[in-house]
Structures are given as C-alpha cells and as structure tokens.
Amino acid sequence: MTRPVPPVSPARVHAELLGGDSASPLDSAVVRRVTELAPWWPAAAWELHRDGLRLVAHLAAQGLDQFLDLGSGLPSPGRRQVHGLATAYSTSRHAARTVYVDRDPHAHVGRRISLADRTDAISVHADITDTEALLEHPAVQELDPQRPFVVLLHDVLHWMPGKAAAHLVADLRRRLPPGSLISFTHLLPAPPPYATTPLVRAYCEAGIGLSPRDLSVISAWSGSWPTYTNGPHTGAGLVPVCASLLRTPGPGPFSRPAFWSSSRCQVPRSTPSTR
C-alpha cells in the first residue's frame, strides 16, 4: 500500500526561511522554489521577524505584560523569542505572560517542547479564527481580563482569505479588554525588483495561499481604533510590507514607536546569520 505524501507545513517552511532546520524534504523543496522565484523573500522574512520582536521589546518597556501571539509558528532555536523579550524588557509590576497559539501541530509541539522549563509562557493548539473559543481557552483565561492584552499577528493575515482576516481583526477589536493593542504585518502587492506575483505563484504551487493586499484594504480593518502604520514600503530597495499598531479607543498614552521610519525594512544584501 502506498503511503500518503506528508503535507507541506507552512510553519516549517517559514522556519527554514528564518534559518531553522526542522523542515521535511517536501518543505525544503518549497523553500527552494520560493527562493528561486522570489530571491528577496528569505531576507525579507527575516527582517519582518526581527522587527516584530523589536516591537515586543518596545511594548514591554511601555508596561504591557500580557502577550497573545497568534499564528506563532515554530520557535527559532538560538534566537530571542516573544516571551523572553516580554520578560526581559517588562517594566510592569506584574510578571509578563505570553500565550502562543497555532493550529499547526508541528508548530504547537515544537513550541511546547521549547517551553518545557518556562513559567512565563505556554503553547496552545487552537484555530486562531475562532476567537470566542480561543479567548475561553484555559491558558488564555489565566490572563487578567482587567488589564490590556497585546495581540501579535505578525506575518499571519496575508496567509488568510480576505474575509477571514478582516473578521479576525474585527472580532478581536470587539472582545479585547480596554487598553489592548493589536500589532500586525502584511505583505503588499509590488512590481519588480521585489515582485510579489511570482512569490504568490510559488506558494500556490505548494497548496499554500498567500494574498498581498492594498493598504486601503488593510487600513479598513482598524475600524474606530486609533492606529499607527509603518509603511507602505514599496520603493526600490524596500520590502513591500506595512506594519500596523492598533489600540482600543479611550484615554491613555499611545504613540508611534520611535524606531518606525521609512528607513526600516531595508532588505539586507545577504541573508543574515542565525544569531
């Protein structure tokens, strides 16, 4: 009897793009194809990952201590993680707490193993699009609903169909505690030299949907929440992405991260080291 071909894991593909080594031969073939059609993408994925972690450190330093990392993917061995940065940079009188969530079993198991000796973080295997069930999960219920959450959707929404992505952000806005923030990054359509059409085709060949979207579409997801946007970065030499930081309406300080500027998201000339 012929054994079924194991499916491609988007989490393992992305982890290999960031320098990991947990991919299967099938996943690695996808990475090679993606890199062939969009040579700029591995360095861009690394830059997005690094900037996402930088934002976590910034927010922890502002006193935020409850992080909900949705679509968190596989951990990157030897590199800083959300929970480590949240704890290291926290200025809160409360202990920082991070909940990682992913529906990919490979990502969940890998993350759970990496957190075996940690008390400041936990991994949850769940579908992030079911926000009601997600926020009622026992691990999420351990967070304090009277204090703000920081929800991270870094490199997540452009892998989702448009209606699902819009609904997820809208439902989070409706359900999160006052003072909460949502941080997300998103790929934008762009022409050469960083054309996104070949990138979309490469992932489509592997059965993975990728949807770059115009800034006008992405901006509409903010609703009435005050928002700062970094980008769009679509000029020559720039990764075609934007980053958005949303905060619940109401009193309290809310400012654009000082390190967000048009000079960010430059694609390195070569792939960065794994450290």
DOFIDREN-103875 format. One line per 2 residues: number of its first residue (from 1); their letters; for each residue y negated, z, x of N, C-alpha, C, O. Coordinates in steps of 0.02 Angstrom, whole numbers. Layout:
N
NUM	a	Y:Z:X:Y:Z:X:Y:Z:X:Y:Z:X | ...
! end
This chain:
275
1	mt	60:0:42:0:0:0:-62:0:44:-66:38:92 | -110:-42:28:-171:-48:67:-217:11:52:-231:27:-6
3	rp	-241:42:105:-287:98:95:-356:71:78:-377:20:105 | -393:105:33:-461:83:16:-507:90:76:-501:137:116
5	vp	-553:43:82:-602:46:136:-651:102:121:-679:104:66 | -663:148:168:-709:203:155:-780:177:143:-802:131:178
7	pv	-815:205:95:-883:179:81:-931:195:136:-922:242:175 | -983:155:139:-1037:169:186:-1074:231:162:-1087:239:102
9	sp	-1090:275:208:-1128:335:192:-1200:325:214:-1214:322:274 | -1247:320:166:-1318:313:185:-1341:370:230:-1383:360:274
11	ar	-1315:431:219:-1334:488:260:-1312:479:332:-1350:493:378 | -1250:454:342:-1226:443:410:-1263:385:444:-1277:388:504
13	vh	-1278:333:405:-1316:277:432:-1384:301:458:-1405:284:513 | -1418:341:417:-1484:365:437:-1479:412:497:-1521:410:541
15	ae	-1427:454:497:-1418:500:554:-1408:462:619:-1433:482:671 | -1371:406:616:-1361:367:677:-1426:333:698:-1439:326:758
17	ll	-1466:312:650:-1531:283:667:-1574:334:705:-1616:315:747 | -1563:398:690:-1601:450:724:-1568:474:788:-1590:522:820
19	gg	-1514:440:808:-1482:457:871:-1419:499:864:-1390:519:914 | -1396:511:802:-1335:550:791:-1273:510:807:-1276:450:819
21	ds	-1215:544:805:-1153:510:822:-1098:525:771:-1039:523:789 | -1116:539:708:-1067:557:657:-1048:498:612:-1012:508:563
23	as	-1071:438:629:-1058:380:586:-987:355:595:-958:361:649 | -959:325:542:-895:290:546:-907:220:574:-965:198:578
25	pl	-854:184:593:-863:115:616:-900:72:565:-940:28:583 | -887:83:501:-920:44:449:-994:61:446:-1036:16:439
27	ds	-1010:125:452:-1081:145:453:-1116:115:514:-1172:91:509 | -1083:118:571:-1113:92:633:-1125:17:628:-1174:-9:655
29	av	-1082:-19:593:-1092:-90:583:-1155:-103:542:-1192:-151:555 | -1168:-59:494:-1229:-66:454:-1290:-53:498:-1340:-89:494
31	vr	-1287:-2:540:-1342:12:586:-1357:-48:630:-1415:-66:641 | -1304:-80:657:-1314:-138:700:-1346:-195:661:-1390:-229:687
33	rv	-1325:-206:599:-1353:-260:558:-1425:-246:540:-1467:-291:544 | -1441:-184:521:-1509:-165:505:-1554:-175:565:-1610:-202:559
35	te	-1530:-154:623:-1570:-160:684:-1580:-233:705:-1631:-251:732 | -1530:-274:690:-1535:-345:705:-1589:-379:663:-1629:-418:689
37	la	-1590:-363:598:-1638:-395:553:-1706:-362:554:-1756:-394:537 | -1709:-299:572:-1773:-262:573:-1774:-218:635:-1764:-157:629
39	pw	-1785:-247:694:-1781:-208:756:-1829:-149:759:-1818:-102:798 | -1882:-150:720:-1932:-96:720:-1909:-35:681:-1939:19:688
41	wp	-1857:-41:640:-1841:12:593:-1814:76:624:-1836:130:603 | -1770:75:675:-1747:138:703:-1804:181:730:-1805:242:718
43	aa	-1851:150:767:-1907:189:793:-1952:214:737:-1979:269:740 | -1958:173:684:-1999:194:627:-1966:253:591:-2000:300:571
45	aw	-1900:250:583:-1864:305:550:-1873:370:589:-1882:424:560 | -1870:365:655:-1881:424:697:-1952:451:688:-1962:511:683
47	el	-2001:407:686:-2071:428:680:-2082:463:613:-2118:513:610 | -2052:437:560:-2058:469:494:-2026:538:496:-2053:586:469
49	hr	-1968:543:527:-1933:607:531:-1976:658:569:-1983:715:548 | -2003:637:625:-2044:683:666:-2106:706:628:-2124:765:631
51	dg	-2139:660:594:-2200:678:558:-2184:724:499:-2224:767:482 | -2125:714:468:-2106:759:414:-2097:830:438:-2117:878:404
53	lr	-2066:838:496:-2058:905:524:-2125:935:544:-2135:995:537 | -2169:894:569:-2236:918:588:-2272:946:526:-2307:996:531
55	lv	-2263:913:469:-2295:937:408:-2265:1004:386:-2301:1047:361 | -2199:1012:394:-2167:1076:377:-2198:1132:418:-2214:1185:391
57	ah	-2207:1121:483:-2237:1172:526:-2308:1188:503:-2329:1246:503 | -2345:1136:484:-2414:1145:461:-2416:1187:398:-2456:1234:392
59	la	-2372:1172:350:-2373:1208:286:-2349:1280:295:-2375:1326:263 | -2299:1291:338:-2276:1359:352:-2332:1400:383:-2339:1460:368
61	aq	-2372:1369:425:-2428:1403:457:-2483:1420:407:-2525:1463:420 | -2483:1384:350:-2531:1399:296:-2507:1454:250:-2542:1472:202
63	gl	-2448:1483:264:-2423:1538:224:-2370:1520:173:-2348:1564:136 | -2350:1457:169:-2298:1437:122:-2230:1452:154:-2219:1440:213
65	dq	-2184:1480:114:-2122:1505:143:-2059:1486:104:-2005:1508:123 | -2065:1447:50:-2006:1427:12:-2002:1350:12:-2043:1316:-19
67	fl	-1951:1324:47:-1945:1252:56:-1881:1226:22:-1827:1254:31 | -1890:1174:-18:-1835:1142:-53:-1831:1070:-28:-1872:1028:-48
69	dl	-1783:1057:15:-1777:992:48:-1727:949:10:-1666:958:17 | -1753:903:-30:-1711:861:-73:-1691:797:-39:-1733:763:-8
71	gs	-1627:779:-43:-1602:721:-7:-1607:733:67:-1630:690:105 | -1585:792:88:-1597:816:157:-1558:779:210:-1578:778:268
73	gl	-1501:748:191:-1462:711:240:-1425:755:289:-1422:816:281 | -1396:723:340:-1360:760:392:-1408:794:440:-1462:767:454
75	ps	-1389:852:466:-1431:883:518:-1428:842:582:-1381:806:595 | -1481:849:622:-1485:813:685:-1473:863:741:-1518:902:758
77	pg	-1413:864:771:-1397:913:823:-1446:909:881:-1465:854:903 | -1466:968:906:-1511:969:963:-1584:960:946:-1626:960:991
79	rr	-1600:952:881:-1670:943:862:-1691:997:813:-1650:1030:782 | -1757:1005:807:-1783:1055:761:-1766:1035:689:-1765:976:672
81	qv	-1754:1085:648:-1738:1075:578:-1791:1108:534:-1831:1148:559 | -1792:1090:470:-1842:1117:424:-1840:1194:424:-1892:1226:430
83	hg	-1780:1223:418:-1776:1296:414:-1801:1330:478:-1833:1382:475 | -1785:1300:535:-1808:1329:598:-1883:1328:605:-1913:1376:628
85	la	-1914:1273:584:-1987:1268:587:-2019:1314:536:-2070:1346:550 | -1990:1317:475:-2019:1360:423:-2019:1432:446:-2068:1469:433
87	ta	-1966:1454:479:-1962:1523:503:-2007:1534:563:-2041:1585:568 | -2007:1487:610:-2045:1495:672:-2120:1495:661:-2157:1531:695
89	ys	-2144:1455:613:-2216:1447:603:-2243:1488:544:-2303:1486:530 | -2200:1524:510:-2221:1559:450:-2273:1613:465:-2267:1652:513
91	ts	-2325:1615:423:-2375:1668:426:-2371:1711:364:-2415:1753:352 | -2319:1701:324:-2311:1738:262:-2283:1807:275:-2247:1818:325
93	rh	-2298:1855:231:-2268:1921:237:-2197:1921:211:-2160:1969:220 | -2177:1865:179:-2108:1857:155:-2068:1817:206:-2096:1776:243
95	aa	-2003:1828:208:-1960:1789:252:-1955:1718:226:-1946:1707:166 | -1961:1669:270:-1956:1599:250:-1885:1584:227:-1837:1611:253
97	rt	-1880:1540:178:-1815:1522:149:-1814:1446:137:-1861:1419:109 | -1760:1413:158:-1753:1341:149:-1688:1327:112:-1635:1353:129
99	vy	-1692:1285:60:-1633:1262:23:-1628:1187:33:-1673:1149:12 | -1574:1165:65:-1561:1093:75:-1518:1068:17:-1471:1102:-4
101	vd	-1534:1009:-8:-1496:981:-64:-1479:908:-50:-1523:869:-31 | -1416:890:-59:-1396:821:-53:-1333:810:-94:-1290:853:-99
103	rd	-1328:751:-124:-1268:736:-164:-1213:704:-121:-1156:699:-143 | -1231:683:-60:-1182:653:-15:-1138:709:14:-1165:754:48
105	ph	-1073:708:1:-1030:763:26:-1030:769:102:-1024:824:129 | -1038:712:138:-1040:715:211:-1102:754:233:-1099:795:279
107	ah	-1158:740:201:-1220:775:219:-1215:849:203:-1235:891:243 | -1187:865:145:-1182:935:124:-1136:975:171:-1155:1029:194
109	vg	-1078:947:186:-1030:983:229:-1059:990:300:-1054:1044:330 | -1088:936:326:-1117:940:393:-1173:992:396:-1178:1029:445
111	rr	-1213:994:345:-1268:1042:343:-1241:1113:336:-1264:1159:370 | -1192:1122:293:-1164:1189:283:-1134:1217:347:-1143:1276:363
113	is	-1100:1175:384:-1071:1196:448:-1125:1217:497:-1119:1267:532 | -1179:1178:498:-1233:1193:546:-1270:1257:529:-1304:1286:572
115	la	-1264:1279:466:-1300:1339:444:-1255:1401:441:-1274:1452:413 | -1195:1395:470:-1146:1449:463:-1172:1517:486:-1153:1568:457
117	dr	-1214:1518:536:-1239:1582:562:-1311:1596:544:-1344:1637:575 | -1336:1560:493:-1407:1569:474:-1412:1608:409:-1369:1603:365
119	td	-1464:1649:404:-1477:1685:342:-1540:1660:307:-1556:1682:252 | -1576:1613:339:-1639:1589:311:-1633:1521:277:-1683:1492:257
121	ai	-1571:1495:271:-1562:1429:241:-1492:1422:211:-1446:1457:232 | -1485:1377:163:-1421:1364:131:-1419:1290:111:-1471:1260:99
123	sv	-1359:1263:107:-1350:1194:85:-1319:1192:16:-1273:1230:1 | -1345:1148:-27:-1321:1141:-95:-1299:1069:-106:-1334:1022:-89
125	ha	-1239:1061:-135:-1213:995:-152:-1231:981:-225:-1200:1008:-271 | -1282:939:-236:-1306:927:-304:-1343:861:-307:-1365:833:-257
127	di	-1350:836:-368:-1387:775:-382:-1461:794:-391:-1478:830:-438 | -1504:769:-347:-1574:790:-350:-1610:762:-411:-1664:786:-429
129	td	-1582:711:-443:-1616:681:-501:-1607:724:-564:-1644:716:-612 | -1559:770:-564:-1551:816:-620:-1589:880:-604:-1560:930:-583
131	te	-1655:877:-614:-1697:933:-592:-1684:997:-630:-1690:1052:-602 | -1666:992:-694:-1653:1053:-732:-1594:1090:-703:-1598:1150:-691
133	al	-1538:1054:-691:-1479:1087:-661:-1494:1110:-590:-1470:1163:-569 | -1533:1071:-553:-1548:1089:-484:-1587:1155:-481:-1569:1199:-442
135	le	-1638:1161:-521:-1679:1221:-518:-1644:1282:-547:-1665:1339:-537 | -1589:1270:-583:-1549:1326:-610:-1490:1343:-565:-1451:1388:-580
137	hp	-1482:1306:-509:-1428:1321:-463:-1438:1391:-434:-1495:1410:-419 | -1385:1429:-425:-1392:1498:-399:-1431:1502:-334:-1470:1549:-325
139	av	-1422:1454:-289:-1458:1457:-225:-1533:1447:-235:-1573:1478:-200 | -1551:1404:-282:-1623:1393:-296:-1651:1452:-336:-1709:1470:-327
141	qe	-1609:1481:-378:-1631:1539:-417:-1648:1599:-373:-1684:1643:-394 | -1621:1600:-312:-1637:1654:-266:-1708:1649:-239:-1735:1697:-212
143	ld	-1739:1590:-245:-1810:1583:-226:-1852:1619:-278:-1832:1627:-336 | -1910:1641:-258:-1954:1679:-303:-1996:1631:-346:-2039:1597:-319
145	pq	-1983:1627:-412:-2019:1580:-455:-2092:1599:-466:-2130:1561:-495 | -2111:1659:-442:-2181:1680:-448:-2224:1657:-390:-2284:1665:-389
147	rp	-2191:1627:-340:-2227:1602:-281:-2215:1528:-273:-2165:1502:-298 | -2259:1493:-238:-2253:1420:-234:-2191:1396:-196:-2165:1430:-152
149	fv	-2167:1338:-216:-2116:1302:-179:-2149:1244:-141:-2201:1218:-163 | -2120:1225:-86:-2137:1161:-54:-2075:1116:-63:-2022:1131:-35
151	vl	-2083:1063:-100:-2027:1016:-111:-2037:957:-64:-2088:923:-65 | -1986:944:-23:-1988:889:25:-1946:831:-1:-1887:839:-17
153	lh	-1977:773:-5:-1943:711:-23:-1958:659:32:-1985:606:19 | -1940:678:92:-1956:636:150:-1902:583:158:-1843:598:166
155	dv	-1923:519:158:-1876:463:165:-1823:466:110:-1763:458:124 | -1844:476:48:-1797:483:-7:-1812:435:-64:-1768:399:-87
157	lh	-1875:433:-87:-1890:398:-150:-1881:323:-146:-1866:292:-197 | -1890:293:-87:-1881:220:-83:-1808:199:-85:-1792:140:-87
159	wm	-1762:247:-83:-1691:232:-92:-1670:237:-166:-1613:223:-182 | -1717:255:-209:-1702:265:-279:-1732:209:-321:-1784:182:-302
161	pg	-1701:192:-379:-1734:145:-425:-1801:173:-448:-1811:234:-449 | -1846:128:-466:-1915:148:-482:-1919:200:-537:-1956:249:-530
163	ka	-1884:190:-592:-1888:237:-648:-1861:306:-628:-1889:357:-647 | -1807:306:-589:-1779:370:-567:-1826:408:-521:-1834:468:-526
165	aa	-1858:371:-475:-1905:403:-428:-1965:432:-466:-1986:488:-453 | -1993:392:-511:-2051:415:-549:-2034:475:-593:-2073:523:-598
167	hl	-1975:473:-623:-1954:529:-666:-1943:592:-625:-1961:647:-647 | -1914:585:-566:-1901:644:-524:-1967:679:-506:-1972:740:-514
169	va	-2016:641:-483:-2080:672:-464:-2114:702:-526:-2141:758:-522 | -2112:667:-582:-2144:693:-643:-2110:757:-666:-2144:804:-688
171	dl	-2044:759:-663:-2008:818:-686:-2020:877:-639:-2026:934:-662 | -2024:864:-575:-2041:918:-528:-2111:945:-542:-2121:1006:-542
173	rr	-2158:901:-555:-2227:923:-570:-2227:969:-632:-2266:1016:-636 | -2183:954:-679:-2181:993:-741:-2149:1061:-731:-2166:1108:-766
175	rl	-2101:1066:-684:-2060:1126:-680:-2077:1174:-622:-2056:1231:-624 | -2115:1152:-572:-2126:1194:-514:-2176:1250:-527:-2219:1242:-570
177	pp	-2170:1306:-492:-2217:1361:-501:-2288:1342:-480:-2297:1295:-441 | -2339:1377:-505:-2408:1365:-485:-2417:1369:-410:-2386:1411:-377
179	gs	-2459:1326:-383:-2472:1325:-311:-2422:1285:-271:-2429:1279:-210 | -2371:1258:-304:-2319:1220:-269:-2346:1153:-244:-2395:1127:-269
181	li	-2311:1126:-193:-2329:1062:-165:-2268:1016:-163:-2211:1040:-158 | -2280:952:-168:-2229:901:-159:-2252:855:-102:-2308:829:-104
183	sf	-2210:847:-53:-2225:804:3:-2174:747:5:-2114:760:5 | -2198:685:6:-2151:629:10:-2179:573:54:-2239:565:62
185	th	-2132:535:81:-2149:475:119:-2118:416:82:-2069:423:46 | -2148:357:92:-2123:298:56:-2137:235:96:-2190:228:126
187	ll	-2089:190:95:-2096:125:128:-2137:78:84:-2129:77:23 | -2182:40:116:-2224:-8:82:-2203:-79:99:-2178:-91:154
189	pa	-2211:-126:53:-2195:-196:71:-2244:-220:124:-2303:-205:121 | -2218:-258:172:-2261:-281:227:-2236:-347:255:-2176:-362:252
191	pp	-2281:-387:282:-2263:-450:314:-2244:-439:387:-2247:-382:411 | -2226:-492:423:-2213:-484:496:-2276:-457:530:-2331:-468:504
193	py	-2271:-421:585:-2210:-414:626:-2162:-360:602:-2107:-353:630 | -2181:-321:551:-2136:-269:525:-2118:-286:453:-2127:-245:407
195	at	-2091:-345:444:-2074:-369:377:-2019:-326:347:-1968:-312:379 | -2029:-306:285:-1980:-264:251:-1927:-303:214:-1874:-275:197
197	tp	-1939:-367:200:-1889:-406:162:-1822:-410:199:-1770:-399:167 | -1820:-425:265:-1755:-425:300:-1722:-357:300:-1661:-352:298
199	lv	-1762:-304:303:-1734:-236:302:-1700:-222:236:-1644:-196:234 | -1733:-241:182:-1703:-232:115:-1638:-272:110:-1589:-247:83
201	ra	-1638:-333:137:-1578:-375:134:-1520:-344:172:-1463:-345:150 | -1535:-316:231:-1483:-286:272:-1449:-228:235:-1388:-222:237
203	yc	-1488:-186:203:-1459:-130:166:-1423:-154:104:-1371:-127:85 | -1450:-205:71:-1419:-232:11:-1349:-259:27:-1303:-251:-13
205	ea	-1341:-290:85:-1276:-316:106:-1224:-260:111:-1164:-272:103 | -1248:-200:125:-1203:-141:131:-1197:-103:65:-1165:-50:63
207	gi	-1227:-129:13:-1224:-95:-52:-1272:-37:-59:-1263:6:-102 | -1324:-36:-17:-1374:17:-19:-1440:-12:-43:-1466:-58:-12
209	gl	-1467:15:-96:-1531:-9:-123:-1590:21:-86:-1593:82:-75 | -1637:-20:-67:-1699:2:-35:-1757:-34:-69:-1756:-95:-76
211	sp	-1808:3:-91:-1861:-25:-131:-1930:-7:-104:-1958:44:-124 | -1958:-48:-58:-2029:-38:-40:-2072:-47:-102:-2058:-91:-143
213	rd	-2124:-7:-109:-2167:-12:-168:-2240:-10:-148:-2259:19:-97 | -2281:-43:-189:-2353:-45:-176:-2383:25:-184:-2357:67:-221
215	ls	-2438:35:-149:-2471:100:-151:-2493:119:-221:-2493:177:-239 | -2514:69:-261:-2536:83:-329:-2480:114:-371:-2493:157:-413
217	vi	-2418:91:-360:-2361:119:-397:-2347:190:-374:-2337:235:-416 | -2348:200:-309:-2333:266:-281:-2387:317:-301:-2371:374:-318
219	sa	-2450:296:-300:-2505:342:-316:-2501:366:-388:-2522:422:-402 | -2475:325:-432:-2472:343:-503:-2425:402:-515:-2430:437:-565
221	ws	-2379:414:-468:-2332:470:-477:-2366:538:-471:-2337:588:-493 | -2425:541:-444:-2459:605:-435:-2482:635:-500:-2492:696:-505
223	gs	-2492:593:-551:-2517:619:-614:-2584:652:-606:-2629:624:-576 | -2590:713:-633:-2653:751:-628:-2656:796:-567:-2705:833:-558
225	wp	-2605:795:-525:-2604:839:-467:-2651:814:-413:-2651:755:-397 | -2692:858:-384:-2732:839:-325:-2686:813:-270:-2633:842:-257
227	ty	-2707:759:-238:-2663:725:-190:-2701:701:-129:-2757:676:-135 | -2671:709:-71:-2695:677:-10:-2642:627:13:-2582:642:11
229	tn	-2665:569:33:-2619:517:56:-2636:496:127:-2695:485:143 | -2586:491:168:-2593:467:236:-2568:395:239:-2508:384:235
231	gp	-2613:348:245:-2594:278:244:-2634:241:191:-2683:269:165 | -2616:180:173:-2555:146:197:-2563:120:268:-2617:101:290
233	ht	-2507:121:304:-2505:95:372:-2471:27:371:-2410:23:376 | -2510:-25:364:-2481:-92:359:-2513:-140:409:-2501:-200:405
235	ga	-2553:-115:454:-2584:-159:503:-2538:-175:561:-2484:-146:566 | -2558:-221:603:-2517:-238:661:-2505:-177:704:-2552:-141:721
237	gl	-2443:-165:723:-2426:-108:764:-2415:-44:727:-2405:9:757 | -2416:-47:660:-2408:14:620:-2348:9:575:-2332:-44:548
239	vp	-2313:66:567:-2256:69:521:-2282:60:449:-2330:94:431 | -2252:17:409:-2277:6:340:-2255:62:293:-2210:52:252
241	vc	-2286:119:299:-2269:177:258:-2332:213:235:-2387:201:261 | -2323:257:186:-2376:305:170:-2342:372:161:-2282:377:148
243	as	-2382:425:168:-2358:493:155:-2406:524:106:-2467:516:111 | -2379:561:57:-2421:593:6:-2405:667:2:-2347:687:7
245	ll	-2457:706:-8:-2450:779:-17:-2485:797:-82:-2545:788:-88 | -2446:821:-131:-2471:838:-197:-2469:914:-206:-2425:948:-180
247	rt	-2519:940:-243:-2520:1012:-257:-2536:1023:-330:-2575:986:-359 | -2506:1074:-359:-2520:1090:-429:-2595:1102:-439:-2628:1130:-395
249	pg	-2623:1080:-496:-2694:1092:-509:-2708:1167:-513:-2664:1206:-531 | -2769:1187:-496:-2788:1257:-501:-2822:1282:-439:-2831:1245:-391
251	pg	-2841:1346:-440:-2878:1374:-383:-2833:1381:-322:-2772:1379:-326 | -2866:1390:-266:-2830:1399:-203:-2846:1343:-154:-2863:1288:-175
253	pf	-2841:1357:-90:-2858:1307:-39:-2808:1250:-39:-2747:1260:-45 | -2833:1190:-30:-2791:1131:-24:-2830:1080:17:-2882:1055:-5
255	sr	-2805:1065:76:-2842:1020:120:-2795:970:152:-2735:982:160 | -2823:915:171:-2785:863:205:-2764:888:274:-2805:916:310
257	pa	-2700:879:293:-2679:900:360:-2721:867:413:-2733:806:411 | -2745:906:460:-2792:880:510:-2762:826:553:-2798:782:578
259	fw	-2696:827:562:-2664:777:605:-2650:711:569:-2625:664:600 | -2665:707:505:-2658:644:469:-2718:600:484:-2775:618:470
261	ss	-2706:543:513:-2760:496:527:-2730:426:533:-2669:418:534 | -2773:376:536:-2750:307:539:-2713:293:604:-2680:241:610
263	sr	-2719:338:652:-2685:327:716:-2613:351:715:-2576:337:762 | -2593:386:662:-2524:410:658:-2477:353:640:-2498:299:619
265	cq	-2413:366:647:-2360:320:630:-2359:257:673:-2334:205:651 | -2384:262:733:-2377:206:780:-2303:200:799:-2270:250:811
267	vp	-2278:138:801:-2209:127:822:-2206:131:898:-2241:94:931 | -2164:174:926:-2158:177:998:-2132:111:1026:-2099:73:991
269	rs	-2146:98:1089:-2123:36:1121:-2048:37:1131:-2016:-16:1135 | -2019:96:1135:-1947:102:1143:-1921:159:1101:-1960:203:1081
271	tp	-1857:159:1087:-1828:212:1045:-1835:279:1080:-1817:285:1139 | -1860:331:1045:-1871:396:1077:-1805:428:1097:-1752:409:1072
273	st	-1808:476:1142:-1749:514:1161:-1727:557:1103:-1764:566:1055 | -1667:585:1108:-1639:625:1054:-1664:697:1055:-1645:736:1012
275	r	-1705:714:1103:-1730:784:1107:-1801:788:1080:-1830:842:1078
! end
